[in-house]
C-alpha cells in the first residue's frame, strides 16, 4: 500500500530522458543514482523519509547502493527499495526489478508468477498473522524431514498439497505447528480447506485475502519436551486461483531433508519443468536443473538432503 506525501511528480513525459533510460535498462545503482539526482534529495533527507516508512537504512548503505559497491539483498533492504520507489515517485517495481540480472529476468516474469512486491507484502502479512496467533517464527521446532506433494489440476490450477512432516522440539512445552499456505495470484484463502491428516488436529486459522496467505495451527495431542520428535501429516485443498506455473517453499533456517513432488493431471501436462533456488525473493534465481516427467509422465520431484535458508522450487511451462 502506498502512503506518505508525494515528494515530486511521477516520471512521465516531463521526466528526464536519462532517468527513464536508467529505469528501463539499469543497472540498479545507476537507476537509483539518477533518480536521486533528478529529485535533488540529499541522502540524509532520504534516510529521514525511510524512517517515516518504518525502514532503518543508513546513509552509508544508501551511498554504497548508488555507487554499485553493494546491492540490497536482505529483507529489510528490499523493503527499503520498495519505499525508495515511493519516496522518489518511481513506478512500482522499477528499482527492485533491476536487482535481478537480465539473463534471469525472464524467469521472474513468468505468467501468473508472484511479483517481487507481492512476495514482500506477503512476508509482512505473514508476520502479522503469526503475531495474531502468538507464534514465534521457528515455533520451537526443527525440521528433520519434510515430504511435500503438490497436485495440479486439469485447468492448470493448484488443486492442493499434502505434507508428511517430522520435527524435533528444541525447547520444552511445544504442542503445535503453524502451517503456512500462500496461494497463487487470485487465490481465495477463505475458501481454502485445512486438512489435519495424521497425529494433529486443526486449531485457529487466519488468512489475508489480498495476498492469498493463510496460516493454520496444527495441534499435537501432547506437549513435546526438548529433544522429542513428532511425525504428523497435514494438507490444504485450494483450487481457487488461476493457472499455476511454479511452486516454491521458503526456508528461514537450515534444516533436514526436504522432498517436493509436483503431480499433474493427465489432461494438462507441462512441456518442460526445472528446479530453481534463490537466496531471497528478489535475488537472482540459480541452481537451475531440468526435470523429466516420470511416473507415467505425470510428476516431477526434487530432493534436498539438507536444506539451506532461502527458496527452493519447481517451475514449468505449459506451452
C-alpha positions in Angstrom: 0.0 0.0 0.0 1.3 3.4 -0.9 1.4 6.0 1.9 3.0 9.3 2.7 3.2 12.7 0.9 4.5 12.7 -2.6 7.8 14.5 -3.0 7.7 15.1 -6.7 5.7 14.3 -9.8 5.8 10.8 -11.1 8.0 10.1 -14.1 6.1 10.9 -17.2 6.6 12.9 -20.4 8.4 15.6 -18.3 10.8 13.1 -16.6 14.4 13.4 -17.6 15.3 11.2 -20.5 18.3 9.8 -18.7 16.1 8.8 -15.7 13.7 7.0 -18.0 16.5 5.2 -19.7 18.2 4.2 -16.4 14.9 2.8 -15.1 14.4 0.9 -18.3 17.8 -0.7 -18.7 19.6 -0.3 -15.4 21.8 -1.3 -13.7 20.3 -0.8 -10.3 22.9 1.6 -8.9 22.8 3.9 -12.0 19.0 4.0 -11.8 19.0 4.8 -8.1 21.7 7.5 -8.5 19.9 9.1 -11.4 16.6 9.1 -9.6 18.1 10.7 -6.5 19.8 13.3 -8.7 16.6 14.0 -10.6 14.7 14.6 -7.3 17.5 16.6 -5.8 17.2 14.9 -2.4 20.3 14.6 -0.2 20.9 11.1 1.3 20.2 12.3 4.8 16.8 13.6 3.7 16.1 10.2 2.0 17.1 8.4 5.2 14.6 10.6 7.1 11.8 9.6 4.8 12.8 5.9 5.0 12.5 6.1 8.8 9.0 7.5 8.4 8.2 4.5 6.3 9.4 2.2 9.1 12.6 1.3 7.5 16.1 1.9 9.0 18.8 2.2 6.4 21.9 4.3 7.0 23.3 7.0 4.7 26.4 4.9 4.2 24.4 2.0 2.8 22.4 4.3 0.5 25.7 5.7 -0.8 27.1 2.2 -1.4 23.9 1.3 -3.2 24.0 4.2 -5.6 27.8 3.7 -6.2 27.3 0.0 -7.0 29.6 -1.0 -4.1 26.8 -3.1 -2.6 23.4 -4.5 -3.6 20.3 -4.6 -1.4 19.6 -8.3 -0.6 18.3 -8.7 3.0 14.5 -8.4 3.6 15.0 -5.1 5.4 17.0 -3.8 2.4 14.3 -4.9 0.0 11.7 -3.1 2.0 13.8 0.0 1.8 14.0 -0.3 -2.0 10.2 -0.6 -2.1 10.0 2.5 0.0 12.5 4.3 -2.2 10.3 3.8 -5.2 7.6 5.7 -3.4 9.8 8.4 -1.9 11.4 9.1 -5.3 8.0 8.8 -7.0 9.0 6.0 -9.4 6.8 3.3 -11.0 6.2 0.3 -8.8 9.0 -2.3 -9.1 11.0 0.0 -11.4 14.0 -0.3 -9.0 13.6 -3.7 -7.4 13.2 -5.4 -10.8 16.8 -4.2 -11.6 18.2 -6.3 -8.8 17.7 -9.4 -11.0 20.3 -9.9 -13.7 18.9 -9.6 -17.3 19.7 -13.2 -18.0 17.4 -14.3 -15.2 14.7 -11.7 -15.6 12.7 -13.9 -17.9 12.1 -16.5 -15.2 10.8 -13.8 -12.8 8.4 -12.6 -15.5 6.7 -16.0 -15.8 2.9 -15.8 -16.4 0.9 -15.8 -13.1 4.1 -15.8 -11.0 4.1 -13.6 -7.9 5.8 -10.2 -8.3 8.6 -9.0 -6.0 6.2 -6.6 -4.4 3.6 -9.3 -3.7 6.2 -11.6 -2.1 7.4 -8.8 0.2 3.9 -7.8 1.1 3.0 -11.5 1.8 6.0 -11.6 4.1 4.7 -8.6 6.0 1.2 -10.1 6.2 2.6 -13.4 7.4 4.4 -11.7 10.3 1.2 -10.1 11.3 -0.8 -13.3 11.2 1.8 -15.2 13.2 1.8 -12.4 15.8 -2.0 -12.7 15.9 -1.6 -16.4 16.8 1.1 -15.7 19.3 3.5 -17.9 17.4 7.3 -17.2 17.2 9.0 -17.6 13.8 10.5 -21.0 14.5 7.8 -22.3 16.8 10.3 -24.2 18.9 10.7 -27.0 16.3 13.4 -28.0 13.9 12.6 -30.0 10.7 14.2 -33.4 10.4 12.3 -34.4 7.3 9.6 -33.0 5.1 7.9 -34.7 2.1 5.5 -32.4 0.2 3.2 -33.5 -2.6 1.5 -30.8 -4.8 -1.4 -31.6 -7.2 -2.0 -29.5 -10.3 -5.5 -29.9 -11.9 -6.9 -30.2 -15.4 -7.4 -26.5 -15.5 -3.7 -26.0 -14.7 -4.6 -24.8 -11.2 -3.0 -25.7 -7.8 -5.6 -28.2 -6.5 -3.9 -28.9 -3.2 -0.9 -30.1 -1.4 -0.1 -32.6 1.4 2.8 -32.7 3.8 4.4 -35.5 5.8 6.5 -33.7 8.4 9.0 -34.9 11.0 10.1 -32.4 13.6 12.2 -32.2 16.8 11.5 -29.8 19.6 14.4 -27.7 20.8 12.6 -26.4 23.9 10.0 -27.9 26.4 6.3 -27.4 26.1 5.8 -27.3 22.3 2.4 -28.6 21.4 1.7 -27.1 18.0 3.0 -26.4 14.5 1.8 -23.4 12.4 1.5 -24.4 8.7 1.5 -21.7 6.0 -0.2 -21.6 2.6 0.5 -18.9 0.0 -1.9 -19.4 -2.9 -1.3 -18.4 -6.5 -2.5 -15.0 -7.7 -6.3 -14.9 -7.4 -6.4 -17.4 -4.5 -9.4 -17.0 -2.2 -7.9 -18.1 1.2 -11.3 -18.1 2.9 -12.3 -21.0 0.6 -9.1 -23.0 1.2 -9.7 -26.1 3.4 -7.1 -27.1 6.0 -6.7 -30.9 6.4 -5.3 -32.4 9.7 -4.4 -35.8 8.3 -2.3 -37.6 10.9 -1.2 -37.0 14.6 -2.6 -33.5 14.7 -5.8 -31.5 14.7 -6.8 -28.1 13.3 -6.7 -25.2 15.7 -7.0 -21.5 14.8 -6.9 -20.4 11.2 -6.2 -16.9 9.9 -5.9 -15.6 6.4 -5.4 -12.4 4.4 -7.5 -12.2 1.2 -5.4 -9.6 -0.6 -2.2 -11.7 -0.6 -3.7 -15.2 -0.5 -1.8 -16.1 2.6 -3.3 -18.5 5.2 -1.8 -19.8 8.4 -3.3 -22.7 10.4 -2.4 -24.1 13.8 -1.9 -27.9 13.9 -2.3 -29.0 17.5 -0.5 -32.1 18.9 -2.1 -34.4 21.5 0.8 -34.0 23.9 3.4 -31.3 24.8 6.9 -32.2 23.5 10.0 -31.9 25.6 13.3 -30.6 24.2 14.7 -33.4 22.1 11.3 -35.2 21.4 10.4 -35.9 17.8 6.9 -35.9 16.3 5.6 -37.1 12.9 2.4 -35.6 11.5 0.6 -35.0 8.3 -1.5 -32.1 7.0 -2.7 -30.5 3.8 -4.5 -27.7 2.1 -7.3 -28.0 -0.5 -7.2 -25.0 -2.8 -8.2 -24.9 -6.4 -9.4 -21.3 -6.1 -6.7 -19.5 -8.2 -5.8 -19.3 -11.9 -3.0 -21.0 -13.9 -0.1 -22.2 -11.8 3.4 -22.1 -13.3 5.6 -22.7 -10.2 5.6 -23.9 -6.6 8.2 -22.6 -4.2 8.9 -23.0 -0.5 10.9 -20.6 1.6 13.2 -21.7 4.5 14.0 -19.3 7.2 16.6 -21.6 8.7 18.7 -24.5 7.5 17.1 -27.9 8.2 16.8 -31.5 7.4 15.8 -33.3 4.2 13.1 -31.8 2.0 11.4 -33.6 -0.9 9.0 -31.8 -3.2 6.8 -33.7 -5.8 4.6 -32.0 -8.3 1.9 -34.2 -9.8 -0.1 -33.1 -12.9 -3.5 -34.1 -14.2 -3.2 -36.3 -17.3 -5.3 -33.8 -19.2 -2.8 -31.0 -18.6 0.9 -31.9 -18.8 3.6 -29.2 -19.0 6.1 -29.2 -21.9 9.1 -28.6 -19.6 10.0 -28.4 -15.9 13.0 -27.2 -13.9 14.1 -26.8 -10.3 15.4 -23.4 -9.0 16.8 -21.8 -5.9 17.0 -18.3 -4.6 18.7 -16.7 -1.6 15.8 -14.3 -1.2 12.7 -13.2 -3.0 14.5 -10.5 -5.1 17.8 -12.4 -5.5 18.7 -13.9 -8.9 17.5 -17.5 -9.5 20.1 -20.1 -9.6 20.5 -23.9 -9.2 18.5 -24.4 -12.4 18.2 -28.1 -13.4 15.9 -29.5 -16.0 13.5 -32.2 -14.7 11.9 -35.1 -16.6 8.3 -36.1 -16.1 8.1 -39.6 -14.6 5.5 -41.9 -13.1 3.5 -42.4 -16.3 4.9 -39.0 -17.3 2.8 -37.1 -14.7 5.1 -36.0 -12.0 8.5 -34.4 -11.2 10.4 -34.1 -8.0 13.4 -32.7 -6.2 15.1 -33.9 -3.0 17.3 -31.7 -0.9 19.3 -33.8 1.6 19.8 -30.8 3.9 18.0 -27.5 3.1 19.6 -24.1 3.5 18.0 -20.8 4.3 16.4 -19.4 1.1 13.9 -20.6 -1.5 13.6 -23.9 -3.4 11.0 -24.5 -6.0 9.9 -26.1 -9.3 8.7 -24.1 -12.3 7.1 -25.3 -15.5 6.0 -24.1 -18.9 2.6 -25.1 -20.4 3.5 -24.2 -24.0 
